[in-house]
Amino acid sequence: MLRVGPSSGDIKNMSDEDIFSSRLKLLIIMAKSYLIGCPIGKYRKQAIIENSRWVFYHSLHLVNKMVSFKDQDLKAQAGSAFTDDMHEEHIFYQRIQLLAVMAKALAEGRLKGYFREKALKENLNRICEALIFNFNVKDVKFLKVA
C-alpha cells in the first residue's frame, strides 16, 4: 500500500495556538459565508456558537498571558509604557473577541441590519489583513448547502 504524507515521526503535536488559529479561520470563513448570503443550518449554528465561545475565551487567555509576560519585561526596563507592537497586538485580540461575539449573534439571528453587517465586514477585513488570510468564500461550493 502506498502511503502519502509525512511519516509519523515528522508530525508535530498540535498546540493550543494551532487550534486557536484553525478555529479562528473557520469562524472567519463562516462569517464571510453569512455575509454573502449562504444559509445557516442547525449544525452550522452549533459550530459557530461553539467556535466563537472557544475563540473568545482562548483569546482572553492569550491577552492575559501577553500582558503578564510584557509586565515582567516592563518592570525590568523600568518605566516603559506599552509599545506600539504591544498596543496593536492587544487591539488585534480585541477584534477577535468582537468577531466571536458578532458570530454568536449572527448564529442566534440577532445580527440584523445594514450597519451591524457593515461592522462585521470591516472587522473581518481588519483581522484578515493582520493574518494575511485572503479567502474567497465564493470558491467553496459546499458552503451553500448547509
N, C-alpha and C positions, 0 to 999 in steps of 0.2 A: 504494500500500500504506500502511495506517495503522500508524504506529509508536507504541507505548505505552511510557512510561517516560521517564527523563531523557535529555537529549541527551548525546552522548559527551563534550562539554566540561564537563558538570556532574558527571560521575562522578569520584570521588577514588580514588586508588590505595589498595589495602588495606595497612595497616601490620601489623607483627607483632602488635601489641596487638589489632587487629581479628580476626586469625586466631586468636590465643590465646582471645579471648572466644568466638568461634564454636565452636572445638573444645571449650572448657570446657562450654559449654551443651549441645553434643552428648553429651559424656560424662555430664553430669547427666541428660539425657533417657534415655540407655541404662541408667544405673544405676537410675533410678526405674522403668523398664520391667522390669528384672530383679526388683526388689522386689515388683512386683505380679504376677509370675509369667509374664511374656512369655518365650517360648523364645529361646534364644541359639543361632543357627545358625553355620555356619562363617564366613560373611562378616561377621557382626556381631562374632564373636570377634576376627577380624583387625582390624576397625575399632576396637574397644575397646582392644585392645593397642596399636595404632599411635597412637591419640589420647591414651591415657594416657601413653605414653612421651613424646610431643611436649609435652603439657601439663606433665608433671613437670619436664622439663629446661628448658622455657621459663620456668616459674615460678621455678626456681632462678636463672636468668639475671636475671629481674626483681627478685628479692630481692637479688642481688649488686649490681645496678645501683642499687637503692634505698638499700642500706646504704652504698655508696661515695659516692653523692651526698649522703646525710644526714651522713656523716662529714665531708665538706668544710664543710657548714653548721655542724656542731657545733664544729669547730675554730675557725671564725670567731666563734662565740658563747662560746667559752672555758669549758669545764667543764660544759656542759649534758648531761644524760643523755637516754636515749630518752624521747620524749614519748608520751602516751597514743595519739595517732594513729599514730605510727610503730609502736608495740607492736601495736595492733590490725591494722594492715596486714601486719605480719610474721606474726602468727597466722593471718590470712586466707590468705596464701600457703602456710603450713604445712598448713592444712586442704585446700587444693587439692592439695598434694603427697600428702597422706594419701588423698584421693579417688582420685588417679591410681593409687596402689599398690593400693588396695582394688578398683578397677575392673579392674585387670590380674589380680588374684587371682580375681575372680568370673568373668572370661573363661576363666581356666585351670581353673576348677572347684575352687578352693581356699578360697572364701569360703562355708563351710558352718557352720550353727549359728545359733541364735537371737540370741546376744549379738553375733556379728560382723555379722549383718544389722541389728541394732538400732544398732550403732555406725555402720554405713554410712548408715542412715536419719538419724541425728542429725547426722552430718557434712554430709550433703546439705542438711538443713534449715538448718543454720547458714550454709552457703555461699549458699544461695538467699536467706536473709534479708539477707545482706550485698550480694548482687547485685540484690535486689528482683526476682527472676526467679521468678515463680509460674507453673508449668506443670503442667497436669493430664494425665498420661500416658494416662488412660482416654479422653481425647478424640481420641487419634490411633489410628485403627483399623489402619493398616498395620504398626504395631509387633508385632502379634500373629501375623504370618505369616512372619517371618524365620527 
